């Protein structure tokens, strides 16, 4: 399955995966199975074990042994880099298989999945260099009798909980950087999109990662995820998901072992469009920003803040773009918008579409349920005549729903953009560089795009302000996030005795 196929279809029988413990896949055995049905085709596509607390404890113990005996952290940066480089190459070799299962479980278009997998290989290749360049500091200014050293050491066993919207991409925005730091991992993917995480675990073992350094437990967040949050032998937890669950992570960490936390949480992200922008480019970017991954994207540009003098014309331009979006079978190469991943999320989106109209907003277009014979499909929607107190403006809908708010001045645009509990991402569209840079300085968001949106790569860090999270992933910042800083004082020569 390494070459793209001309015609893709769901498998005749679902593929069964084992969880991953201490370097090997473990069959379900007597454990119950969780069956995943394709959200686009409504047929079973994968089955995974429903792991137990004992399985989680065994995975944490394996990661602890691997960390404590220094089979990974004790290697040179060059040796760790070699494993990460090999993993990147293997991801490229198996890209079609990974993308296929990503599309089957998630419902995203196959072309999008392939692009994400290629980007993930790039992350491993980039992180390999960071494994060699991670360093500390020295202080030669403490006088002739003292020398100071600052070292960075891996934090230890990392628990990694990833969501269903970008199962492989979010995983790979973390795993290579965690491994570059020298840490070991226990990962728990969403129970509805576990296949690509399990495939990566096998790839890492094939690439030469020592046993126990990457373990994967599968099952619901309510049991396995909560067990990870509370586990006394996990040194750090990286969680990506809702702000509500992120708050529970903070509370549980305080109750247990005060584990370090990395949290990428919700977003209600502004796209600010000035009248002097290239409006055709901006309309394309805004449409892409709300329709990409069917709006199931924490950095989705769901609040359009547009200068009043062009607001009506620009709304019509975005509407025309969205009405041409191709919604359909995600295994079709031409599909741009696929299926809604879960039944619960489908109900949430439809609920907000109703609520927006009940609150008095005008549905300009979209929001229709596409009947494709099977699966869950919702067309991108635009709301106008909205007020800032409406739930569709304030809440993270996590679906293809765009609201439009006009502004008159730059100060007003910034004030509207910052009027949210979130601060994950933002975009600004203007041909005036002074204006664009002023907005980037004043809007509180961890990721910012100027005259583009949803761009990225392995070099720049990811993370949010306010209730959008703690810490940073990716780039050198993402490696440092999984380290602790140690100060070392070295006495030079004979120590002066205080009691003499």
Backbone torsions as a table, in degrees:
resi	resn	phi	psi	omega
1	UNK	NA	26.6	-175.9
2	UNK	-85.7	-16.8	178.1
3	UNK	-107.8	142.4	177.6
4	UNK	-55.8	138.0	179.3
5	UNK	-91.9	150.8	-177.9
6	UNK	-71.3	-36.3	178.2
7	UNK	-135.5	126.1	-178.8
8	UNK	-109.9	146.6	177.2
9	UNK	-147.8	162.0	177.8
10	UNK	-62.8	156.2	-179.1
11	UNK	-69.2	153.2	178.1
12	UNK	-67.1	-33.7	178.0
13	UNK	-132.1	144.8	178.8
14	UNK	-66.1	147.6	177.8
15	UNK	-89.7	132.9	179.5
16	UNK	-98.6	130.3	179.0
17	UNK	-112.7	149.8	168.6
18	UNK	-96.6	163.2	171.5
19	UNK	-79.6	174.2	-168.9
20	UNK	-122.7	120.4	-174.3
21	UNK	-137.7	122.4	171.6
22	UNK	54.2	42.3	173.5
23	UNK	91.2	6.3	-179.9
24	UNK	-146.0	154.9	174.7
25	UNK	-80.1	131.9	-177.7
26	UNK	-109.2	118.0	179.5
27	UNK	-61.3	159.3	-178.2
28	UNK	-61.4	-36.1	-178.9
29	UNK	59.7	-125.0	-179.0
30	UNK	-82.6	-5.5	-179.4
31	UNK	-70.5	150.0	174.6
32	UNK	-70.6	159.2	-178.7
33	UNK	-109.0	144.1	172.1
34	UNK	-103.4	119.2	-178.8
35	UNK	-97.7	132.4	177.8
36	UNK	-105.3	127.1	174.9
37	UNK	-101.3	138.7	178.7
38	UNK	-60.4	127.4	178.6
39	UNK	-69.4	-13.1	179.3
40	UNK	-98.6	-27.0	-172.5
41	UNK	-119.1	-13.1	179.4
42	UNK	56.7	42.5	173.3
43	UNK	-129.5	150.9	179.6
44	UNK	-67.8	135.0	-176.9
45	UNK	-123.9	-29.9	178.7
46	UNK	-145.0	158.1	171.7
47	UNK	-135.9	137.4	-179.3
48	UNK	-131.8	157.5	178.0
49	UNK	-71.0	145.8	169.2
50	UNK	-89.5	94.6	-174.6
51	UNK	-68.3	161.1	-178.3
52	UNK	-110.8	173.5	174.5
53	UNK	-61.7	-35.5	176.6
54	UNK	-62.3	-39.1	177.4
55	UNK	-64.2	-42.7	178.1
56	UNK	-61.9	-45.4	179.6
57	UNK	-60.7	-39.6	179.2
58	UNK	-65.6	-39.0	179.3
59	UNK	-66.7	-43.1	178.4
60	UNK	-64.5	-40.8	178.6
61	UNK	-62.7	-39.7	177.9
62	UNK	-63.9	-43.7	178.5
63	UNK	-65.4	-37.1	178.7
64	UNK	-65.7	-45.4	177.7
65	UNK	-59.4	-44.5	-178.1
66	UNK	-64.5	-33.3	178.6
67	UNK	-77.0	-45.9	-173.6
68	UNK	-67.9	-32.7	-179.9
69	UNK	-86.8	1.9	171.3
70	UNK	64.2	26.7	178.0
71	UNK	-65.4	-21.0	178.2
72	UNK	-115.3	-52.5	-177.5
73	UNK	-66.0	-24.3	179.7
74	UNK	-81.4	-6.7	177.8
75	UNK	-76.5	159.8	174.1
76	UNK	-70.0	158.3	174.6
77	UNK	-57.7	-34.5	179.3
78	UNK	-64.8	-40.1	179.8
79	UNK	-67.4	-42.3	177.4
80	UNK	-64.6	-38.4	179.3
81	UNK	-60.6	-38.0	-179.7
82	UNK	-62.6	-39.7	178.0
83	UNK	-66.3	-44.1	-179.2
84	UNK	-64.6	-39.4	176.8
85	UNK	-63.0	-43.6	179.1
86	UNK	-63.7	-39.8	177.9
87	UNK	-61.9	-41.0	177.4
88	UNK	-60.5	-41.4	178.8
89	UNK	-65.3	-40.5	179.6
90	UNK	-68.0	-35.2	175.1
91	UNK	-60.4	-42.7	178.4
92	UNK	-63.4	-40.1	-179.7
93	UNK	-65.4	-33.8	-175.8
94	UNK	-107.9	21.9	-174.6
95	UNK	-59.0	-39.8	-176.7
96	UNK	-67.5	-39.6	178.2
97	UNK	-63.9	-45.6	-179.7
98	UNK	-62.8	-47.2	-178.7
99	UNK	-63.3	-37.6	-179.8
100	UNK	-61.3	-49.3	-179.7
101	UNK	-71.7	-30.8	175.2
102	UNK	-61.4	-43.9	179.5
103	UNK	-68.9	-42.7	-179.6
104	UNK	-60.2	-44.9	-175.4
105	UNK	-81.1	-37.0	-173.5
106	UNK	-92.0	-35.9	-176.7
107	UNK	94.7	2.6	179.7
108	UNK	-76.5	153.8	-179.9
109	UNK	-59.4	142.1	-176.4
110	UNK	-62.0	-35.2	178.8
111	UNK	-64.2	-39.4	177.0
112	UNK	-65.9	-44.4	-179.4
113	UNK	-60.2	-41.7	179.2
114	UNK	-62.8	-41.1	177.8
115	UNK	-62.9	-39.8	179.3
116	UNK	-65.9	-40.9	-179.3
117	UNK	-64.5	-40.5	177.4
118	UNK	-61.9	-40.7	176.9
119	UNK	-64.2	-32.4	179.0
120	UNK	-68.6	-39.3	175.2
121	UNK	-59.8	-40.0	178.5
122	UNK	-60.8	-37.8	-180.0
123	UNK	-63.8	-42.1	177.7
124	UNK	-63.6	-41.4	-179.1
125	UNK	-66.6	-40.0	178.1
126	UNK	-67.6	-44.3	-178.3
127	UNK	-63.6	-25.1	178.5
128	UNK	-60.7	-37.4	177.2
129	UNK	-68.7	-34.6	179.9
130	UNK	-68.1	-31.0	176.7
131	UNK	-60.3	-29.8	-179.1
132	UNK	-89.0	-22.0	-173.8
133	UNK	-103.4	-5.1	177.0
134	UNK	-61.3	131.2	-174.9
135	UNK	-153.4	171.7	177.6
136	UNK	-109.7	-135.8	-175.6
137	UNK	-153.2	169.1	176.2
138	UNK	-140.1	154.2	-179.5
139	UNK	-128.7	107.0	-178.9
140	UNK	-103.2	24.4	-175.1
141	UNK	-118.8	24.0	-175.8
142	UNK	-99.0	13.4	-178.5
143	UNK	95.1	169.3	-174.9
144	UNK	-67.3	-18.9	-175.8
145	UNK	-96.2	0.8	-174.3
146	UNK	-146.3	140.0	174.7
147	UNK	-127.8	134.2	-177.2
148	UNK	-111.0	138.1	177.7
149	UNK	-129.0	137.3	173.2
150	UNK	-116.4	120.9	-179.8
151	UNK	-113.2	154.5	171.4
152	UNK	-109.3	125.0	-179.1
153	UNK	-121.3	145.1	179.5
154	UNK	-60.6	143.0	-174.4
155	UNK	-70.5	-26.4	177.4
156	UNK	130.8	-130.9	179.0
157	UNK	-86.4	124.6	-178.6
158	UNK	-108.4	125.9	169.9
159	UNK	-89.8	131.1	-173.8
160	UNK	-126.1	113.2	179.8
161	UNK	-111.5	118.7	-175.4
162	UNK	-116.4	154.4	-174.6
163	UNK	-93.7	-179.1	-175.5
164	UNK	-92.1	-9.7	-173.2
165	UNK	-78.4	-36.6	175.1
166	UNK	-134.1	71.3	-171.0
167	UNK	-58.2	-43.9	-176.8
168	UNK	-87.0	-39.4	-177.2
169	UNK	-63.5	-50.7	-178.9
170	UNK	-65.2	-36.9	175.1
171	UNK	-57.1	-45.9	-175.2
172	UNK	-83.0	-9.4	168.8
173	UNK	-77.2	-4.5	-176.8
174	UNK	-125.5	-51.3	-170.4
175	UNK	-55.7	-50.6	-176.5
176	UNK	-63.8	-31.6	180.0
177	UNK	-74.8	-38.7	175.7
178	UNK	-62.2	-45.4	179.8
179	UNK	-67.6	-36.1	178.0
180	UNK	-60.2	-31.6	-179.3
181	UNK	-74.9	-18.6	-178.2
182	UNK	102.8	2.8	179.7
183	UNK	-77.9	166.7	170.6
184	UNK	-112.6	164.0	-165.6
185	UNK	-133.3	140.6	161.5
186	UNK	-121.5	114.5	-175.3
187	UNK	-107.0	143.2	172.1
188	UNK	-129.1	104.7	175.3
189	UNK	-77.6	166.8	171.6
190	UNK	-58.7	142.1	-179.2
191	UNK	-66.6	-14.3	179.3
192	UNK	-94.2	-11.7	-179.0
193	UNK	-141.6	64.5	-174.5
194	UNK	-97.6	-16.0	-168.9
195	UNK	-59.8	-47.6	-174.2
196	UNK	-67.6	-30.3	176.9
197	UNK	-67.7	-41.8	178.4
198	UNK	-67.4	-35.8	175.6
199	UNK	-64.3	-40.4	179.7
200	UNK	-64.7	-39.4	179.5
201	UNK	-58.6	-42.8	177.0
202	UNK	-65.4	-39.0	178.7
203	UNK	-62.0	-42.3	-179.0
204	UNK	-64.6	-39.7	176.6
205	UNK	-63.3	-43.2	177.9
206	UNK	-62.7	-31.7	-179.6
207	UNK	-76.2	-9.7	177.6
208	UNK	108.7	8.1	176.6
209	UNK	-65.8	129.2	-178.3
210	UNK	-60.4	150.6	178.7
211	UNK	-55.6	142.2	176.7
212	UNK	88.1	-9.1	-176.9
213	UNK	-84.1	-21.4	176.3
214	UNK	-136.9	109.5	179.7
215	UNK	-120.3	146.0	-179.2
216	UNK	-130.9	122.1	173.4
217	UNK	-110.3	140.5	-175.1
218	UNK	-118.1	145.5	179.6
219	UNK	148.8	-177.9	-174.5
220	UNK	-69.7	152.6	175.5
221	UNK	-65.5	-31.2	-176.8
222	UNK	-64.1	-26.4	179.2
223	UNK	-111.7	-62.2	-176.7
224	UNK	-70.0	-44.4	179.0
225	UNK	-62.6	-46.7	179.1
226	UNK	-63.1	-37.2	177.2
227	UNK	-61.9	-36.8	177.8
228	UNK	-68.1	-42.8	-178.9
229	UNK	-59.3	-38.4	-174.8
230	UNK	-92.2	-5.3	-171.3
231	UNK	-66.4	130.1	-175.7
232	UNK	-75.2	-15.7	-176.8
233	UNK	-109.0	13.5	170.0
234	UNK	-99.6	124.4	-173.0
235	UNK	-84.4	-27.9	-179.7
236	UNK	-148.1	144.8	177.7
237	UNK	-121.9	128.9	171.9
238	UNK	-108.8	119.7	-178.1
239	UNK	-126.1	135.0	173.5
240	UNK	-123.0	122.7	-178.0
241	UNK	168.9	-151.8	-173.8
242	UNK	-74.2	155.8	177.1
243	UNK	-63.8	-35.4	178.8
244	UNK	-60.8	-46.0	178.4
245	UNK	-70.3	-35.1	176.2
246	UNK	-58.5	-38.9	177.3
247	UNK	-63.1	-38.4	178.2
248	UNK	-66.6	-32.9	176.2
249	UNK	-62.2	-43.2	179.3
250	UNK	-61.6	-45.9	-179.0
251	UNK	-63.9	-43.0	-178.6
252	UNK	-68.7	-37.2	178.3
253	UNK	-63.2	-38.2	178.1
254	UNK	-67.1	-33.9	-179.6
255	UNK	-76.3	-24.5	-174.9
256	UNK	-99.9	-107.6	-171.4
257	UNK	-112.3	20.9	-179.3
258	UNK	54.6	39.5	179.6
259	UNK	-60.4	147.6	176.0
260	UNK	-67.3	146.3	-177.3
261	UNK	-124.1	141.1	166.2
262	UNK	-122.6	119.9	-171.9
263	UNK	-128.0	120.2	168.6
264	UNK	-111.1	112.5	-167.9
265	UNK	-116.0	-150.3	-169.8
266	UNK	-73.0	170.2	177.5
267	UNK	-152.5	148.8	172.3
268	UNK	-135.6	79.6	-158.2
269	UNK	-89.5	133.6	-180.0
270	UNK	-84.4	144.6	165.2
271	UNK	-118.3	109.5	-175.0
272	UNK	-96.7	120.5	-176.6
273	UNK	-118.2	117.3	176.5
274	UNK	-90.2	157.0	-177.4
275	UNK	-62.7	-25.9	-178.2
276	UNK	-85.8	3.8	179.1
277	UNK	-70.2	160.0	166.0
278	UNK	-71.2	99.0	-169.5
279	UNK	-66.3	-30.1	177.7
280	UNK	-67.0	-45.2	176.7
281	UNK	-62.8	-43.4	-178.0
282	UNK	-64.2	-41.4	179.4
283	UNK	-62.8	-40.6	177.7
284	UNK	-64.3	-42.2	-180.0
285	UNK	-66.2	-41.3	179.5
286	UNK	-64.8	-43.8	179.0
287	UNK	-62.7	-43.9	177.6
288	UNK	-62.5	-42.3	-176.0
289	UNK	-63.7	-26.9	179.9
290	UNK	-98.4	-25.0	-176.3
291	UNK	-93.5	-21.3	-177.5
292	UNK	-58.6	132.9	-179.2
293	UNK	56.6	33.2	-176.1
294	UNK	51.0	35.2	178.8
295	UNK	72.8	0.9	180.0
296	UNK	-85.8	68.9	-168.2
297	UNK	-148.8	122.1	-175.5
298	UNK	-66.1	-23.3	177.4
299	UNK	-101.0	14.9	178.1
300	UNK	-58.0	137.1	179.0
301	UNK	-83.2	80.2	-170.5
302	UNK	-91.3	-10.7	176.4
303	UNK	-114.7	108.7	176.2
304	UNK	-89.3	117.3	179.7
305	UNK	-113.2	106.0	-167.6
306	UNK	-124.1	141.8	-179.4
307	UNK	-60.3	133.1	-168.6
308	UNK	-59.1	-34.9	-175.4
309	UNK	-63.9	-20.5	179.8
310	UNK	-121.3	8.4	-170.3
311	UNK	-59.8	-48.9	-176.8
312	UNK	-65.8	-43.9	-179.9
313	UNK	-64.6	-40.8	-178.2
314	UNK	-69.2	-38.3	177.3
315	UNK	-59.0	-41.3	179.1
316	UNK	-65.1	-35.6	179.1
317	UNK	-67.6	-42.9	178.0
318	UNK	-65.6	-40.9	178.2
319	UNK	-58.4	-45.4	-179.9
320	UNK	-61.2	-39.3	177.8
321	UNK	-62.9	-48.3	-175.2
322	UNK	-68.0	-31.5	-179.8
323	UNK	-72.3	-13.8	177.3
324	UNK	-97.8	-2.7	-179.5
325	UNK	-64.5	136.1	-178.3
326	UNK	-89.6	111.7	178.1
327	UNK	-100.9	132.4	179.9
328	UNK	174.7	-161.0	-178.1
329	UNK	-57.1	119.1	-177.7
330	UNK	-66.9	-15.0	175.9
331	UNK	-82.9	-2.8	175.8
332	UNK	-87.3	128.5	-177.3
333	UNK	-57.3	-28.7	-174.1
334	UNK	-87.4	-7.9	-177.4
335	UNK	-69.1	135.1	176.8
336	UNK	-105.3	-32.4	179.2
337	UNK	-125.3	121.5	-177.6
338	UNK	-97.9	-143.4	-171.4
339	UNK	-94.6	158.8	171.0
340	UNK	-76.8	131.8	-165.0
341	UNK	-67.8	-43.2	-175.9
342	UNK	-126.5	156.8	176.4
343	UNK	-61.6	-40.4	-178.9
344	UNK	-63.0	-42.3	179.9
345	UNK	-68.9	-36.2	176.4
346	UNK	-59.1	-45.1	179.3
347	UNK	-65.5	-38.0	179.0
348	UNK	-62.1	-46.8	-179.1
349	UNK	-62.1	-47.3	-179.9
350	UNK	-62.3	-35.2	177.8
351	UNK	-64.1	-41.6	178.0
352	UNK	-69.1	-33.9	176.1
353	UNK	-61.8	-40.5	176.6
354	UNK	-69.0	-44.2	-175.0
355	UNK	-64.6	-38.5	178.4
356	UNK	-58.1	-42.9	178.8
357	UNK	-70.6	-36.5	177.3
358	UNK	-64.7	-32.5	179.5
359	UNK	-79.6	-6.6	175.2
360	UNK	108.0	0.5	176.4
361	UNK	-74.3	155.6	-179.9
362	UNK	-102.9	124.0	177.2
363	UNK	-80.0	103.6	-176.7
364	UNK	-70.8	-38.9	179.8
365	UNK	-165.8	165.0	171.0
366	UNK	75.7	-160.1	-178.1
367	UNK	78.0	7.3	-178.1
368	UNK	-86.8	150.0	176.9
369	UNK	-89.9	117.5	-178.5
370	UNK	-80.2	128.6	179.2
371	UNK	-95.1	101.0	-179.3
372	UNK	-111.8	18.5	177.2
373	UNK	93.1	-34.1	177.9
374	UNK	-156.9	157.7	174.8
375	UNK	90.1	179.0	-176.1
376	UNK	-118.2	115.7	-177.0
377	UNK	-136.5	129.9	177.9
378	UNK	-128.8	128.3	178.5
379	UNK	-73.8	144.8	178.8
380	UNK	-57.3	139.2	-174.8
381	UNK	-119.6	149.6	175.1
382	UNK	-124.8	130.0	173.4
383	UNK	-110.6	132.6	171.1
384	UNK	-117.2	-179.0	-178.4
385	UNK	53.6	44.1	-179.6
386	UNK	-100.6	157.9	172.0
387	UNK	-118.2	157.9	-171.3
388	UNK	-70.6	-12.7	178.8
389	UNK	-92.2	-2.8	-178.9
390	UNK	-70.7	147.1	-179.3
391	UNK	-62.9	-33.6	-179.6
392	UNK	-68.7	-19.0	177.1
393	UNK	-90.9	-32.4	-172.2
394	UNK	-95.4	-33.7	-173.1
395	UNK	-90.2	147.0	171.7
396	UNK	-77.3	107.4	-176.6
397	UNK	-78.8	-33.6	-178.2
398	UNK	61.7	49.3	177.9
399	UNK	-161.2	174.7	-173.4
400	UNK	-80.6	66.0	-177.0
401	UNK	-125.9	116.7	-176.6
402	UNK	-109.9	133.0	173.2
403	UNK	-111.5	147.7	-177.4
404	UNK	-117.8	124.3	177.0
405	UNK	-125.0	123.5	179.3
406	UNK	-83.0	156.6	173.8
407	UNK	-139.8	163.0	-179.7
408	UNK	-111.6	-31.6	-176.7
409	UNK	-130.4	161.9	177.4
410	UNK	-60.5	-42.5	179.6
411	UNK	-58.8	-41.1	179.7
412	UNK	-67.3	-39.0	178.7
413	UNK	-61.3	-43.5	179.2
414	UNK	-65.5	-41.2	-178.9
415	UNK	-63.8	-41.4	177.3
416	UNK	-65.3	-43.9	-178.5
417	UNK	-59.6	-39.2	-177.2
418	UNK	-84.4	-3.5	-177.6
419	UNK	-83.1	68.9	-177.6
420	UNK	-162.0	154.7	175.5
421	UNK	-76.0	-12.5	-174.1
422	UNK	-97.9	163.7	175.0
423	UNK	-159.5	53.1	-174.7
424	UNK	-87.5	-50.4	-174.8
425	UNK	-152.9	164.3	178.1
426	UNK	-161.8	156.9	175.1
427	UNK	-132.4	149.5	173.5
428	UNK	-133.5	138.7	-178.8
429	UNK	-121.7	114.1	178.9
430	UNK	-165.5	147.4	175.1
431	UNK	-92.6	1.9	176.9
432	UNK	-98.1	105.5	-173.6
433	UNK	-65.2	-33.1	177.8
434	UNK	-63.0	-43.6	179.8
435	UNK	-64.9	-44.5	-178.2
436	UNK	-63.5	-43.4	-179.0
437	UNK	-70.0	-32.5	175.1
438	UNK	-61.3	-42.3	179.0
439	UNK	-65.8	-42.8	-179.1
440	UNK	-61.4	-32.2	179.6
441	UNK	-75.4	-28.5	-170.9
442	UNK	-100.9	-21.8	177.9
443	UNK	-85.4	131.6	-174.5
444	UNK	-89.2	98.2	-179.9
445	UNK	-153.5	145.0	-176.7
446	UNK	-78.0	-24.2	177.3
447	UNK	-129.3	138.2	-175.6
448	UNK	-137.7	139.3	176.1
449	UNK	-123.5	137.4	177.5
450	UNK	-114.6	117.9	-179.2
451	UNK	58.6	30.5	171.6
452	UNK	-164.1	179.0	175.6
453	UNK	-156.9	152.6	177.7
454	UNK	57.4	25.8	174.0
455	UNK	-83.9	157.9	178.9
456	UNK	179.9	177.1	179.5
457	UNK	-174.7	179.1	-173.9
458	UNK	-74.2	-14.7	-172.4
459	UNK	-78.6	-36.9	-171.7
460	UNK	-95.1	142.7	-176.4
461	UNK	-74.9	159.6	179.4
462	UNK	-121.2	143.7	176.7
463	UNK	157.7	173.8	-172.0
464	UNK	-127.9	167.6	171.5
465	UNK	-98.0	170.7	172.8
466	UNK	51.6	-133.1	-176.3
467	UNK	-85.2	17.0	174.2
468	UNK	-92.5	3.7	169.5
469	UNK	133.4	-179.6	178.3
470	UNK	-125.2	144.8	171.1
471	UNK	81.3	179.4	-178.4
472	UNK	-136.1	146.5	175.4
473	UNK	-117.1	156.6	174.9
474	UNK	73.4	163.7	-176.0
475	UNK	64.0	-175.6	176.6
476	UNK	-62.1	-32.1	176.5
477	UNK	-59.0	-36.7	-178.8
478	UNK	-70.0	-29.8	174.1
479	UNK	-73.8	-46.1	-178.6
480	UNK	-62.0	-28.9	179.7
481	UNK	-58.7	-29.9	-176.6
482	UNK	-100.1	24.8	176.2
483	UNK	-123.6	163.8	169.7
484	UNK	-119.2	149.7	-177.6
485	UNK	-98.9	131.3	179.4
486	UNK	-121.1	133.2	175.4
487	UNK	-98.6	131.7	-179.7
488	UNK	-122.8	125.8	177.3
489	UNK	-108.1	124.3	-176.9
490	UNK	-114.2	113.3	176.4
491	UNK	-72.5	134.5	179.4
492	UNK	-109.6	124.8	-179.3
493	UNK	83.4	-166.0	-176.6
494	UNK	-78.7	133.2	-178.7
495	UNK	-72.4	135.8	176.0
496	UNK	-77.7	122.7	-176.2
497	UNK	-80.0	128.4	-176.0
498	UNK	-74.2	-25.7	-176.6
499	UNK	-92.8	2.4	-175.7
500	UNK	-80.8	NA	NA
